[in-house]
């Protein structure tokens, strides 16, 4: 699932759509550099296809570290192949490039 990037013509931002597969009863958020790692500020909603998603605007031509937050626990994006070690979290963070 992970994320998908859409360029918005003429703007210095892109739309990033985060997707995550979880149980319908789970509470899913995304946290990263783009929201100061706030684990509750960007929630994903369950869609009709059975996965969680949300869309946010981010500055173009940047790199961001992120993780999903499922039921108050930080988890890696299982579909993201680019990861970087974070000594504060003592875990790998997923990386997206806009």
HELIX and SHEET records of a PDB file:
HELIX    1   1 UNK A   33  UNK A   35  5                                   3    
SHEET    1   A 4 UNK A   2  UNK A   7  0                                        
SHEET    2   A 4 UNK A  13  UNK A  20 -1                                        
SHEET    3   A 4 UNK A  52  UNK A  59 -1                                        
SHEET    4   A 4 UNK A  45  UNK A  46 -1                                        
SHEET    1   B 3 UNK A  28  UNK A  32  0                                        
SHEET    2   B 3 UNK A  63  UNK A  70 -1                                        
SHEET    3   B 3 UNK A  73  UNK A  75 -1                                        
SHEET    1   C 4 UNK A  28  UNK A  32  0                                        
SHEET    2   C 4 UNK A  63  UNK A  70 -1                                        
SHEET    3   C 4 UNK A  91  UNK A  97 -1                                        
SHEET    4   C 4 UNK A  83  UNK A  86 -1                                        
END                                                                             
